[in-house]
Amino acid sequence: MSVTRFLVTESPLAIEPLAADVETSLRGVDPGCGAVCTFIGYVRATHQGRRVQHLEYEAFVPLAVKSLERIDREVQADWPGTALAIHHRIGRLAIGEASVVIAAASAHRAQAFAACRYAIERIKQITPIWKHEFFEDGQAWVEGATADVEDEAARERARAVACA
Amino acid sequence: MRVTVQLFARLRELAGQPELTCDVPEGATIATVWQELAAAYPALEPFGRSISCALNEDFARMRSSVRDGDTVAFLPPVSGGAW
């Protein structure tokens, strides 16, 4: 069974199918799969001291999917032979629900860890998804990075964090 | 010529709509479209320094040329992933 590797969805996320898919995709490919690293991002109950009631993620879906596929190409360039899968949730999420899941498989653990960390850092830099937090006493859009896919310095920062 | 403009997140809220049309002269760039939009919706103007843009569902530069019938998207700073 194969899963869609790069997806932006209103449905609840599951890491297991992604971990299984990236692992099986390296079977039979020399040198094979030696490590799968996974990351799950969750909706946290507080943000900068304020109690979050729920949040909503909005996306420019077709471009968000393309950005995830772009991150995959970047990962292939830096860590050849890595298999990557990323699903990002959108819509209304409750505290404790998963907002993003990432699975990276590689022959060795260092590449799998690096690719997984790089992917989440790059999502925060370039993927057109916006987080809208709802508190007991108001709401706020979280505005992080100006999405610039040609900003090589940003990519280098993500690479540095991934390889720290 | 006429282009479709898509707005997201806070830009969408400030303009009060997710999509609108914008008339721009021949030779216009995405920057021209933004100037027209900011003139019509002054609340958007402060975002001029922090937005990025897309043209027909691909990342683009503000200097990219637009053609009649194109769809331009303006993206406020992003915040997906995990915080």
gemmi code that builds the backbone of each chain (N, CA, C; Angstrom):
import gemmi

chains = {
    "A": [
        ("MET", (0.857, -1.186, 0.000), (0.000, 0.000, 0.000), (0.891, 1.232, 0.000)),
        ("SER", (0.634, 2.142, -0.909), (1.439, 3.350, -0.924), (0.589, 4.528, -0.470)),
        ("VAL", (1.219, 5.469, 0.201), (0.493, 6.635, 0.703), (0.972, 7.870, -0.048)),
        ("THR", (0.157, 8.906, -0.046), (0.589, 10.176, -0.617), (1.672, 10.753, 0.284)),
        ("ARG", (2.824, 11.013, -0.281), (3.961, 11.450, 0.534), (3.811, 12.882, 1.041)),
        ("PHE", (3.255, 13.743, 0.214), (3.191, 15.162, 0.570), (1.753, 15.634, 0.475)),
        ("LEU", (1.187, 15.955, 1.637), (-0.251, 16.150, 1.715), (-0.579, 17.284, 2.691)),
        ("VAL", (-1.588, 18.075, 2.336), (-2.162, 19.080, 3.234), (-3.637, 18.736, 3.344)),
        ("THR", (-4.094, 18.442, 4.567), (-5.394, 17.811, 4.711), (-6.164, 18.302, 5.933)),
        ("GLU", (-7.473, 18.265, 5.850), (-8.305, 18.597, 7.011), (-8.540, 17.374, 7.905)),
        ("SER", (-8.075, 16.221, 7.470), (-8.300, 14.990, 8.237), (-7.216, 14.811, 9.295)),
        ("PRO", (-7.534, 14.091, 10.397), (-6.520, 13.807, 11.419), (-5.320, 13.076, 10.820)),
        ("LEU", (-4.148, 13.319, 11.407), (-2.905, 12.775, 10.875), (-2.500, 11.510, 11.615)),
        ("ALA", (-1.736, 10.659, 10.913), (-1.156, 9.469, 11.537), (0.261, 9.308, 11.019)),
        ("ILE", (1.203, 9.093, 11.921), (2.610, 8.961, 11.524), (2.924, 7.555, 11.015)),
        ("GLU", (2.215, 6.538, 11.545), (2.609, 5.159, 11.239), (2.617, 4.842, 9.741)),
        ("PRO", (1.585, 5.238, 8.983), (1.628, 4.918, 7.545), (2.794, 5.589, 6.829)),
        ("LEU", (3.173, 6.792, 7.284), (4.296, 7.478, 6.638), (5.610, 6.778, 6.970)),
        ("ALA", (5.777, 6.394, 8.242), (7.001, 5.685, 8.647), (7.128, 4.374, 7.882)),
        ("ALA", (6.010, 3.665, 7.748), (6.042, 2.386, 7.029), (6.356, 2.606, 5.553)),
        ("ASP", (5.781, 3.651, 4.981), (5.969, 3.892, 3.546), (7.407, 4.264, 3.215)),
        ("VAL", (8.009, 5.164, 4.008), (9.390, 5.556, 3.687), (10.350, 4.384, 3.928)),
        ("GLU", (10.036, 3.575, 4.952), (10.914, 2.417, 5.214), (10.826, 1.403, 4.082)),
        ("THR", (9.611, 1.064, 3.671), (9.468, 0.038, 2.628), (10.026, 0.529, 1.297)),
        ("SER", (9.989, 1.849, 1.080), (10.472, 2.363, -0.211), (11.981, 2.184, -0.364)),
        ("LEU", (12.697, 2.023, 0.755), (14.153, 1.823, 0.665), (14.546, 0.352, 0.655)),
        ("ARG", (13.557, -0.532, 0.859), (13.872, -1.963, 0.794), (14.278, -2.328, -0.630)),
        ("GLY", (15.286, -3.130, -0.745), (15.701, -3.572, -2.074), (16.516, -2.536, -2.815)),
        ("VAL", (16.735, -1.357, -2.187), (17.586, -0.335, -2.798), (18.878, -0.286, -1.991)),
        ("ASP", (19.970, -0.649, -2.611), (21.242, -0.654, -1.909), (21.583, 0.741, -1.398)),
        ("PRO", (21.987, 0.986, -0.161), (22.283, 0.029, 0.902), (21.090, -0.303, 1.794)),
        ("GLY", (19.898, 0.043, 1.420), (18.723, -0.303, 2.214), (18.448, 0.710, 3.305)),
        ("CYS", (17.390, 0.428, 4.069), (16.983, 1.347, 5.132), (17.604, 0.923, 6.454)),
        ("GLY", (18.322, 1.866, 7.096), (18.888, 1.577, 8.408), (18.249, 2.389, 9.509)),
        ("ALA", (17.472, 3.403, 9.140), (16.912, 4.286, 10.169), (15.691, 5.023, 9.636)),
        ("VAL", (14.674, 5.123, 10.473), (13.544, 6.006, 10.188), (13.425, 6.978, 11.352)),
        ("CYS", (13.437, 8.260, 11.032), (13.250, 9.283, 12.062), (11.894, 9.937, 11.835)),
        ("THR", (11.105, 10.075, 12.891), (9.783, 10.689, 12.743), (9.658, 11.912, 13.639)),
        ("PHE", (8.822, 12.841, 13.207), (8.522, 14.031, 13.986), (7.019, 14.252, 13.967)),
        ("ILE", (6.458, 14.567, 15.134), (5.040, 14.915, 15.219), (4.947, 16.246, 15.940)),
        ("GLY", (4.340, 17.239, 15.279), (4.083, 18.520, 15.937), (2.657, 18.528, 16.469)),
        ("TYR", (2.488, 18.983, 17.722), (1.171, 18.986, 18.363), (0.703, 20.407, 18.675)),
        ("VAL", (-0.583, 20.567, 18.789), (-1.154, 21.837, 19.223), (-0.934, 21.956, 20.730)),
        ("ARG", (-0.189, 22.993, 21.119), (0.171, 23.195, 22.516), (-0.907, 24.036, 23.214)),
        ("ALA", (-1.013, 23.854, 24.541), (-2.091, 24.504, 25.298), (-1.822, 25.972, 25.587)),
        ("THR", (-0.550, 26.376, 25.500), (-0.247, 27.782, 25.778), (0.683, 28.326, 24.709)),
        ("HIS", (0.583, 29.619, 24.458), (1.509, 30.297, 23.548), (1.910, 31.605, 24.204)),
        ("GLN", (3.204, 31.737, 24.511), (3.747, 32.928, 25.166), (2.909, 33.313, 26.383)),
        ("GLY", (2.610, 32.289, 27.191), (1.931, 32.516, 28.459), (0.421, 32.612, 28.371)),
        ("ARG", (-0.128, 32.652, 27.165), (-1.586, 32.741, 27.037), (-2.147, 31.346, 26.791)),
        ("ARG", (-3.310, 31.098, 27.373), (-3.925, 29.793, 27.246), (-4.676, 29.685, 25.922)),
        ("VAL", (-4.268, 28.724, 25.096), (-4.888, 28.531, 23.785), (-6.117, 27.645, 23.945)),
        ("GLN", (-7.223, 28.052, 23.335), (-8.440, 27.229, 23.382), (-8.484, 26.254, 22.199)),
        ("HIS", (-8.214, 26.784, 21.034), (-8.068, 25.935, 19.852), (-7.327, 26.765, 18.813)),
        ("LEU", (-6.976, 26.155, 17.715), (-6.400, 26.977, 16.651), (-6.865, 26.489, 15.294)),
        ("GLU", (-6.673, 27.355, 14.324), (-7.047, 27.032, 12.954), (-5.843, 27.270, 12.050)),
        ("TYR", (-5.567, 26.308, 11.186), (-4.542, 26.473, 10.177), (-5.220, 26.727, 8.845)),
        ("GLU", (-4.757, 27.776, 8.178), (-5.229, 28.089, 6.824), (-4.070, 27.859, 5.865)),
        ("ALA", (-4.350, 27.379, 4.675), (-3.271, 27.125, 3.711), (-3.661, 27.580, 2.324)),
        ("PHE", (-2.649, 27.893, 1.531), (-2.814, 27.980, 0.083), (-2.433, 26.578, -0.388)),
        ("VAL", (-3.418, 25.700, -0.460), (-3.144, 24.261, -0.526), (-2.257, 23.849, -1.703)),
        ("PRO", (-2.576, 24.235, -2.950), (-1.721, 23.736, -4.039), (-0.266, 24.179, -3.902)),
        ("LEU", (-0.067, 25.415, -3.445), (1.308, 25.900, -3.286), (1.973, 25.267, -2.064)),
        ("ALA", (1.193, 25.002, -1.027), (1.744, 24.348, 0.162), (2.253, 22.956, -0.201)),
        ("VAL", (1.480, 22.219, -0.988), (1.925, 20.883, -1.409), (3.190, 21.000, -2.257)),
        ("LYS", (3.207, 21.978, -3.165), (4.412, 22.169, -3.981), (5.619, 22.510, -3.111)),
        ("SER", (5.398, 23.272, -2.045), (6.525, 23.626, -1.177), (7.059, 22.391, -0.457)),
        ("LEU", (6.168, 21.478, -0.062), (6.612, 20.232, 0.579), (7.413, 19.386, -0.413)),
        ("GLU", (6.953, 19.369, -1.664), (7.689, 18.615, -2.694), (9.045, 19.266, -2.971)),
        ("ARG", (9.081, 20.595, -2.863), (10.355, 21.302, -3.033), (11.323, 20.934, -1.907)),
        ("ILE", (10.791, 20.878, -0.674), (11.620, 20.481, 0.467), (12.185, 19.077, 0.235)),
        ("ASP", (11.369, 18.199, -0.334), (11.841, 16.844, -0.644), (13.023, 16.894, -1.616)),
        ("ARG", (12.910, 17.735, -2.652), (14.022, 17.844, -3.611), (15.278, 18.389, -2.922)),
        ("GLU", (15.089, 19.351, -2.012), (16.247, 19.889, -1.284), (16.894, 18.808, -0.423)),
        ("VAL", (16.049, 17.995, 0.214), (16.569, 16.897, 1.046), (17.347, 15.907, 0.183)),
        ("GLN", (16.810, 15.595, -1.004), (17.512, 14.663, -1.891), (18.879, 15.211, -2.283)),
        ("ALA", (18.962, 16.534, -2.458), (20.231, 17.147, -2.856), (21.260, 17.062, -1.726)),
        ("ASP", (20.788, 17.259, -0.489), (21.726, 17.304, 0.645), (21.998, 15.935, 1.245)),
        ("TRP", (20.980, 15.083, 1.251), (21.124, 13.739, 1.836), (20.586, 12.717, 0.837)),
        ("PRO", (21.358, 12.437, -0.213), (20.875, 11.538, -1.271), (20.466, 10.176, -0.703)),
        ("GLY", (19.435, 9.611, -1.284), (18.987, 8.295, -0.849), (18.018, 8.337, 0.316)),
        ("THR", (17.639, 9.544, 0.770), (16.672, 9.666, 1.857), (15.256, 9.601, 1.287)),
        ("ALA", (14.377, 8.907, 1.970), (12.954, 8.909, 1.603), (12.214, 9.764, 2.631)),
        ("LEU", (11.400, 10.697, 2.136), (10.759, 11.675, 3.016), (9.254, 11.695, 2.757)),
        ("ALA", (8.495, 11.920, 3.821), (7.044, 12.098, 3.692), (6.609, 13.142, 4.720)),
        ("ILE", (5.712, 14.036, 4.306), (5.231, 15.104, 5.195), (3.726, 15.273, 4.990)),
        ("HIS", (2.973, 15.224, 6.082), (1.548, 15.595, 6.036), (1.321, 16.752, 6.996)),
        ("HIS", (0.602, 17.774, 6.545), (0.275, 18.921, 7.401), (-1.235, 19.050, 7.500)),
        ("ARG", (-1.705, 19.190, 8.709), (-3.148, 19.348, 8.952), (-3.540, 20.807, 8.786)),
        ("ILE", (-4.758, 21.046, 8.299), (-5.327, 22.393, 8.276), (-6.750, 22.339, 8.824)),
        ("GLY", (-7.354, 23.516, 8.986), (-8.689, 23.592, 9.569), (-8.595, 23.769, 11.067)),
        ("ARG", (-9.681, 23.473, 11.767), (-9.727, 23.671, 13.216), (-9.107, 22.480, 13.945)),
        ("LEU", (-8.175, 22.770, 14.848), (-7.505, 21.722, 15.632), (-7.671, 22.001, 17.117)),
        ("ALA", (-7.861, 20.939, 17.879), (-7.970, 21.050, 19.335), (-6.593, 20.856, 19.959)),
        ("ILE", (-6.446, 21.292, 21.203), (-5.211, 21.068, 21.947), (-4.895, 19.576, 21.937)),
        ("GLY", (-3.635, 19.247, 21.684), (-3.215, 17.850, 21.730), (-3.355, 17.109, 20.413)),
        ("GLU", (-3.921, 17.757, 19.398), (-3.993, 17.108, 18.089), (-2.694, 17.367, 17.334)),
        ("ALA", (-2.348, 16.435, 16.436), (-1.134, 16.587, 15.638), (-1.389, 17.560, 14.492)),
        ("SER", (-0.469, 18.525, 14.332), (-0.589, 19.502, 13.253), (0.285, 19.141, 12.060)),
        ("VAL", (1.371, 18.424, 12.321), (2.270, 18.051, 11.234), (2.965, 16.749, 11.604)),
        ("VAL", (3.129, 15.881, 10.619), (3.881, 14.638, 10.830), (4.899, 14.480, 9.704)),
        ("ILE", (6.100, 14.053, 10.082), (7.204, 13.913, 9.124), (7.887, 12.568, 9.372)),
        ("ALA", (8.182, 11.857, 8.301), (8.970, 10.629, 8.415), (10.102, 10.693, 7.400)),
        ("ALA", (11.319, 10.391, 7.862), (12.492, 10.384, 6.991), (13.221, 9.065, 7.178)),
        ("ALA", (13.482, 8.378, 6.083), (14.198, 7.105, 6.125), (15.508, 7.242, 5.376)),
        ("SER", (16.535, 6.605, 5.917), (17.825, 6.642, 5.253), (18.623, 5.401, 5.641)),
        ("ALA", (19.767, 5.236, 5.012), (20.593, 4.074, 5.323), (21.165, 4.183, 6.732)),
        ("HIS", (21.408, 5.421, 7.165), (22.054, 5.636, 8.469), (21.313, 6.701, 9.263)),
        ("ARG", (21.431, 6.625, 10.591), (20.627, 7.498, 11.451), (20.928, 8.982, 11.275)),
        ("ALA", (22.184, 9.327, 11.015), (22.539, 10.747, 10.941), (21.756, 11.444, 9.828)),
        ("GLN", (21.662, 10.796, 8.674), (20.930, 11.392, 7.556), (19.441, 11.467, 7.849)),
        ("ALA", (18.901, 10.434, 8.509), (17.464, 10.418, 8.801), (17.104, 11.537, 9.783)),
        ("PHE", (17.910, 11.684, 10.849), (17.672, 12.769, 11.811), (17.782, 14.132, 11.122)),
        ("ALA", (18.839, 14.302, 10.329), (19.083, 15.594, 9.691), (17.952, 15.951, 8.722)),
        ("ALA", (17.536, 14.984, 7.919), (16.488, 15.255, 6.933), (15.181, 15.620, 7.624)),
        ("CYS", (14.866, 14.941, 8.718), (13.623, 15.193, 9.446), (13.644, 16.596, 10.050)),
        ("ARG", (14.759, 16.960, 10.681), (14.873, 18.286, 11.297), (14.869, 19.380, 10.228)),
        ("TYR", (15.592, 19.130, 9.149), (15.629, 20.102, 8.053), (14.223, 20.350, 7.526)),
        ("ALA", (13.458, 19.285, 7.370), (12.109, 19.411, 6.800), (11.222, 20.310, 7.658)),
        ("ILE", (11.232, 20.137, 8.970), (10.351, 20.964, 9.803), (10.821, 22.414, 9.808)),
        ("GLU", (12.139, 22.624, 9.784), (12.635, 24.007, 9.737), (12.241, 24.679, 8.432)),
        ("ARG", (12.319, 23.954, 7.333), (11.976, 24.539, 6.029), (10.465, 24.787, 5.899)),
        ("ILE", (9.649, 23.900, 6.481), (8.203, 24.133, 6.462), (7.904, 25.492, 7.080)),
        ("LYS", (8.563, 25.757, 8.217), (8.325, 27.023, 8.919), (8.827, 28.219, 8.120)),
        ("GLN", (9.756, 27.976, 7.195), (10.289, 29.083, 6.395), (9.485, 29.349, 5.128)),
        ("ILE", (9.031, 28.314, 4.444), (8.508, 28.554, 3.088), (7.102, 28.035, 2.822)),
        ("THR", (6.552, 27.185, 3.670), (5.256, 26.579, 3.325), (4.109, 27.538, 3.640)),
        ("PRO", (3.271, 27.867, 2.633), (2.198, 28.847, 2.849), (1.039, 28.268, 3.665)),
        ("ILE", (1.293, 28.165, 4.958), (0.284, 27.755, 5.934), (0.349, 28.766, 7.073)),
        ("TRP", (-0.837, 29.171, 7.550), (-0.910, 30.208, 8.581), (-1.692, 29.695, 9.776)),
        ("LYS", (-1.131, 30.006, 10.948), (-1.708, 29.546, 12.201), (-2.491, 30.689, 12.855)),
        ("HIS", (-3.724, 30.421, 13.189), (-4.602, 31.411, 13.818), (-4.966, 30.875, 15.198)),
        ("GLU", (-4.476, 31.540, 16.232), (-4.684, 31.054, 17.596), (-5.879, 31.745, 18.229)),
        ("PHE", (-6.673, 30.975, 18.950), (-7.847, 31.504, 19.651), (-7.643, 31.301, 21.146)),
        ("PHE", (-7.646, 32.433, 21.867), (-7.447, 32.423, 23.312), (-8.784, 32.682, 24.012)),
        ("GLU", (-8.756, 32.576, 25.350), (-9.964, 32.908, 26.111), (-10.354, 34.361, 25.878)),
        ("ASP", (-9.340, 35.206, 25.662), (-9.601, 36.650, 25.612), (-9.187, 37.267, 24.278)),
        ("GLY", (-9.295, 36.507, 23.194), (-8.966, 37.103, 21.901), (-8.383, 36.091, 20.935)),
        ("GLN", (-7.855, 36.610, 19.842), (-7.273, 35.734, 18.825), (-6.118, 36.460, 18.160)),
        ("ALA", (-5.234, 35.678, 17.536), (-4.085, 36.296, 16.876), (-3.560, 35.378, 15.778)),
        ("TRP", (-3.196, 36.005, 14.668), (-2.471, 35.271, 13.628), (-1.010, 35.209, 14.036)),
        ("VAL", (-0.394, 34.057, 13.859), (1.036, 33.929, 14.081), (1.722, 34.201, 12.749)),
        ("GLU", (2.601, 35.187, 12.734), (3.302, 35.520, 11.492), (4.791, 35.346, 11.689)),
        ("GLY", (5.345, 34.358, 10.993), (6.747, 34.011, 11.168), (7.614, 34.559, 10.054)),
        ("ALA", (8.003, 33.680, 9.153), (8.962, 34.048, 8.116), (8.269, 34.498, 6.841)),
        ("THR", (8.861, 35.473, 6.171), (8.442, 35.812, 4.810), (8.882, 34.670, 3.903)),
        ("ALA", (7.921, 34.010, 3.276), (8.244, 32.832, 2.469), (9.036, 33.254, 1.237)),
        ("ASP", (10.293, 32.837, 1.187), (11.132, 33.184, 0.034), (11.960, 31.959, -0.320)),
        ("VAL", (11.510, 31.242, -1.348), (12.174, 29.979, -1.676), (13.576, 30.189, -2.227)),
        ("GLU", (13.877, 31.414, -2.677), (15.205, 31.677, -3.230), (16.172, 32.237, -2.192)),
        ("ASP", (15.731, 32.324, -0.955), (16.586, 32.848, 0.114), (17.539, 31.746, 0.568)),
        ("GLU", (18.744, 31.763, -0.004), (19.714, 30.708, 0.292), (20.209, 30.785, 1.734)),
        ("ALA", (20.207, 31.986, 2.313), (20.650, 32.122, 3.705), (19.681, 31.390, 4.633)),
        ("ALA", (18.387, 31.481, 4.344), (17.390, 30.773, 5.158), (17.611, 29.271, 5.040)),
        ("ARG", (17.846, 28.821, 3.812), (18.073, 27.391, 3.608), (19.331, 26.943, 4.356)),
        ("GLU", (20.342, 27.786, 4.350), (21.584, 27.448, 5.057), (21.331, 27.376, 6.571)),
        ("ARG", (20.470, 28.243, 7.096), (20.136, 28.190, 8.530), (19.441, 26.876, 8.868)),
        ("ALA", (18.521, 26.452, 7.998), (17.820, 25.192, 8.233), (18.798, 24.014, 8.195)),
        ("ARG", (19.731, 24.101, 7.257), (20.747, 23.043, 7.119), (21.644, 23.005, 8.354)),
        ("ALA", (21.998, 24.189, 8.866), (22.873, 24.257, 10.039), (22.182, 23.667, 11.266)),
        ("VAL", (20.896, 23.978, 11.435), (20.145, 23.416, 12.561), (20.060, 21.902, 12.421)),
        ("ALA", (19.821, 21.443, 11.184), (19.658, 20.008, 10.941), (20.934, 19.243, 11.242)),
        ("CYS", (22.061, 19.885, 11.033), (23.340, 19.192, 11.187), (24.045, 19.537, 12.487)),
        ("ALA", (23.352, 20.242, 13.375), (23.993, 20.680, 14.632), (24.350, 19.477, 15.494)),
    ],
    "B": [
        ("MET", (-5.731, 45.206, -18.576), (-5.952, 43.768, -18.414), (-6.361, 43.476, -16.972)),
        ("ARG", (-6.926, 42.301, -16.810), (-7.505, 41.976, -15.495), (-6.864, 40.709, -14.928)),
        ("VAL", (-6.479, 40.783, -13.657), (-5.941, 39.607, -12.976), (-6.796, 39.294, -11.754)),
        ("THR", (-6.784, 38.023, -11.369), (-7.454, 37.603, -10.141), (-6.435, 37.648, -9.001)),
        ("VAL", (-6.851, 38.149, -7.865), (-5.964, 38.240, -6.702), (-6.519, 37.357, -5.588)),
        ("GLN", (-5.667, 36.487, -5.051), (-6.044, 35.653, -3.906), (-5.316, 36.167, -2.668)),
        ("LEU", (-6.045, 36.232, -1.572), (-5.480, 36.711, -0.309), (-5.675, 35.657, 0.769)),
        ("PHE", (-4.704, 35.578, 1.677), (-4.764, 34.549, 2.713), (-4.568, 35.162, 4.102)),
        ("ALA", (-5.084, 34.435, 5.085), (-4.862, 34.736, 6.505), (-5.209, 36.198, 6.801)),
        ("ARG", (-4.248, 36.942, 7.394), (-4.586, 38.293, 7.838), (-4.879, 39.223, 6.652)),
        ("LEU", (-4.222, 38.986, 5.521), (-4.522, 39.815, 4.343), (-5.971, 39.610, 3.917)),
        ("ARG", (-6.418, 38.370, 3.946), (-7.807, 38.043, 3.597), (-8.771, 38.739, 4.550)),
        ("GLU", (-8.455, 38.691, 5.845), (-9.336, 39.326, 6.825), (-9.376, 40.839, 6.641)),
        ("LEU", (-8.206, 41.443, 6.402), (-8.157, 42.907, 6.282), (-8.896, 43.391, 5.038)),
        ("ALA", (-8.828, 42.609, 3.963), (-9.537, 42.996, 2.738), (-11.006, 42.596, 2.790)),
        ("GLY", (-11.345, 41.691, 3.703), (-12.736, 41.274, 3.836), (-13.182, 40.267, 2.800)),
        ("GLN", (-12.252, 39.767, 2.008), (-12.597, 38.765, 1.001), (-11.365, 37.969, 0.587)),
        ("PRO", (-11.564, 36.711, 0.196), (-10.427, 35.863, -0.157), (-9.958, 36.056, -1.597)),
        ("GLU", (-10.811, 36.623, -2.422), (-10.464, 36.723, -3.839), (-11.124, 37.941, -4.441)),
        ("LEU", (-10.414, 38.634, -5.313), (-10.983, 39.794, -5.997), (-10.279, 39.952, -7.341)),
        ("THR", (-10.769, 40.859, -8.150), (-10.101, 41.103, -9.423), (-9.478, 42.483, -9.395)),
        ("CYS", (-8.454, 42.656, -10.210), (-7.696, 43.899, -10.214), (-7.344, 44.237, -11.663)),
        ("ASP", (-7.618, 45.481, -12.058), (-7.266, 45.927, -13.406), (-5.927, 46.648, -13.372)),
        ("VAL", (-5.014, 46.190, -14.220), (-3.683, 46.793, -14.268), (-3.301, 47.039, -15.728)),
        ("PRO", (-2.397, 47.985, -15.972), (-2.008, 48.285, -17.353), (-1.109, 47.202, -17.949)),
        ("GLU", (-1.027, 47.190, -19.272), (-0.087, 46.299, -19.951), (1.317, 46.546, -19.398)),
        ("GLY", (2.092, 45.474, -19.282), (3.446, 45.612, -18.758), (3.511, 45.564, -17.246)),
        ("ALA", (2.370, 45.363, -16.606), (2.347, 45.356, -15.142), (3.109, 44.160, -14.582)),
        ("THR", (3.637, 44.352, -13.384), (4.270, 43.264, -12.642), (3.402, 42.954, -11.422)),
        ("ILE", (3.809, 41.939, -10.676), (3.073, 41.625, -9.443), (3.136, 42.819, -8.486)),
        ("ALA", (4.263, 43.536, -8.509), (4.381, 44.732, -7.663), (3.314, 45.763, -8.033)),
        ("THR", (3.017, 45.887, -9.321), (1.964, 46.807, -9.764), (0.624, 46.386, -9.181)),
        ("VAL", (0.370, 45.093, -9.224), (-0.895, 44.568, -8.689), (-0.999, 44.892, -7.197)),
        ("TRP", (0.117, 44.692, -6.493), (0.106, 44.989, -5.051), (-0.181, 46.478, -4.800)),
        ("GLN", (0.435, 47.350, -5.597), (0.217, 48.795, -5.420), (-1.254, 49.150, -5.622)),
        ("GLU", (-1.874, 48.549, -6.635), (-3.305, 48.787, -6.890), (-4.138, 48.301, -5.703)),
        ("LEU", (-3.760, 47.136, -5.214), (-4.507, 46.525, -4.109), (-4.369, 47.362, -2.830)),
        ("ALA", (-3.142, 47.786, -2.553), (-2.902, 48.563, -1.332), (-3.583, 49.926, -1.408)),
        ("ALA", (-3.726, 50.451, -2.637), (-4.431, 51.728, -2.789), (-5.916, 51.540, -2.486)),
        ("ALA", (-6.461, 50.390, -2.895), (-7.883, 50.120, -2.664), (-8.156, 49.698, -1.226)),
        ("TYR", (-7.169, 49.049, -0.608), (-7.316, 48.569, 0.774), (-6.104, 49.053, 1.586)),
        ("PRO", (-6.147, 50.289, 2.058), (-4.972, 50.852, 2.744), (-4.502, 50.032, 3.944)),
        ("ALA", (-5.393, 49.252, 4.542), (-4.984, 48.433, 5.695), (-3.937, 47.397, 5.295)),
        ("LEU", (-3.849, 47.071, 3.999), (-2.877, 46.078, 3.542), (-1.480, 46.669, 3.385)),
        ("GLU", (-1.410, 47.971, 3.223), (-0.162, 48.639, 2.849), (1.028, 48.258, 3.740)),
        ("PRO", (0.865, 48.204, 5.075), (2.027, 47.871, 5.922), (2.635, 46.496, 5.635)),
        ("PHE", (1.890, 45.626, 4.967), (2.404, 44.285, 4.669), (3.363, 44.276, 3.480)),
        ("GLY", (3.469, 45.415, 2.786), (4.277, 45.459, 1.564), (5.691, 44.950, 1.732)),
        ("ARG", (6.256, 45.114, 2.936), (7.647, 44.716, 3.139), (7.781, 43.258, 3.541)),
        ("SER", (6.693, 42.622, 3.952), (6.843, 41.258, 4.492), (6.110, 40.186, 3.684)),
        ("ILE", (5.375, 40.581, 2.663), (4.655, 39.574, 1.886), (5.581, 38.848, 0.928)),
        ("SER", (5.139, 37.673, 0.523), (5.695, 37.052, -0.665), (4.522, 36.782, -1.596)),
        ("CYS", (4.814, 36.233, -2.767), (3.743, 36.164, -3.762), (3.848, 34.894, -4.596)),
        ("ALA", (2.741, 34.588, -5.244), (2.699, 33.447, -6.161), (1.972, 33.883, -7.425)),
        ("LEU", (2.320, 33.245, -8.521), (1.685, 33.519, -9.809), (1.196, 32.182, -10.364)),
        ("ASN", (-0.111, 32.078, -10.541), (-0.708, 30.846, -11.067), (-0.219, 29.611, -10.298)),
        ("GLU", (-0.278, 29.724, -8.976), (0.018, 28.615, -8.063), (1.472, 28.164, -8.071)),
        ("ASP", (2.383, 29.078, -8.430), (3.807, 28.820, -8.250), (4.441, 30.034, -7.584)),
        ("PHE", (5.464, 29.795, -6.745), (6.169, 30.919, -6.132), (6.673, 31.857, -7.226)),
        ("ALA", (6.599, 33.161, -6.970), (7.026, 34.156, -7.958), (7.722, 35.293, -7.226)),
        ("ARG", (8.278, 36.230, -7.996), (8.905, 37.421, -7.448), (7.997, 38.619, -7.724)),
        ("MET", (8.123, 39.645, -6.906), (7.294, 40.834, -7.105), (7.570, 41.478, -8.473)),
        ("ARG", (8.762, 41.252, -9.021), (9.088, 41.847, -10.315), (8.567, 41.024, -11.492)),
        ("SER", (7.971, 39.862, -11.215), (7.465, 39.013, -12.301), (6.338, 39.717, -13.048)),
        ("SER", (6.336, 39.600, -14.365), (5.288, 40.191, -15.190), (4.003, 39.390, -15.070)),
        ("VAL", (2.876, 40.074, -15.211), (1.585, 39.391, -15.217), (0.925, 39.575, -16.577)),
        ("ARG", (0.055, 38.609, -16.912), (-0.693, 38.677, -18.157), (-2.177, 38.631, -17.844)),
        ("ASP", (-2.957, 39.078, -18.815), (-4.403, 39.065, -18.630), (-4.869, 37.649, -18.264)),
        ("GLY", (-5.703, 37.555, -17.244), (-6.227, 36.256, -16.836), (-5.397, 35.531, -15.793)),
        ("ASP", (-4.218, 36.072, -15.465), (-3.372, 35.436, -14.440), (-4.028, 35.506, -13.058)),
        ("THR", (-3.595, 34.605, -12.200), (-3.995, 34.657, -10.795), (-2.765, 34.927, -9.940)),
        ("VAL", (-2.827, 35.997, -9.186), (-1.733, 36.400, -8.304), (-2.170, 36.153, -6.864)),
        ("ALA", (-1.308, 35.554, -6.068), (-1.613, 35.352, -4.643), (-0.609, 36.123, -3.802)),
        ("PHE", (-1.104, 36.788, -2.764), (-0.215, 37.461, -1.812), (-0.244, 36.707, -0.495)),
        ("LEU", (0.959, 36.450, 0.027), (1.117, 35.575, 1.189), (1.732, 36.357, 2.345)),
        ("PRO", (1.022, 36.504, 3.453), (1.667, 37.105, 4.625), (2.717, 36.138, 5.178)),
        ("PRO", (3.573, 36.589, 6.110), (4.589, 35.685, 6.669), (3.950, 34.399, 7.175)),
        ("VAL", (4.607, 33.283, 6.882), (3.995, 31.971, 7.109), (4.260, 31.476, 8.529)),
        ("SER", (3.444, 30.528, 8.974), (3.598, 30.016, 10.349), (3.104, 28.590, 10.483)),
        ("GLY", (3.361, 27.791, 9.443), (3.009, 26.380, 9.555), (4.043, 25.629, 10.378)),
        ("GLY", (3.908, 24.319, 10.392), (4.852, 23.491, 11.134), (4.519, 23.451, 12.604)),
        ("ALA", (5.536, 23.391, 13.443), (5.343, 23.290, 14.892), (6.096, 24.413, 15.573)),
        ("TRP", (5.491, 25.000, 16.619), (6.112, 26.143, 17.298), (6.450, 25.802, 18.722)),
    ],
}
model = gemmi.Model(1)
for chain_id, residues in chains.items():
    chain = gemmi.Chain(chain_id)
    for i, (resn, *xyz) in enumerate(residues, 1):
        res = gemmi.Residue()
        res.name, res.seqid = resn, gemmi.SeqId(i, " ")
        for name, pos in zip(("N", "CA", "C"), xyz):
            atom = gemmi.Atom()
            atom.name, atom.element = name, gemmi.Element(name[0])
            atom.pos, atom.b_iso = gemmi.Position(*pos), 0.0
            res.add_atom(atom)
        chain.add_residue(res)
    model.add_chain(chain)
structure = gemmi.Structure()
structure.add_model(model)
structure.setup_entities()
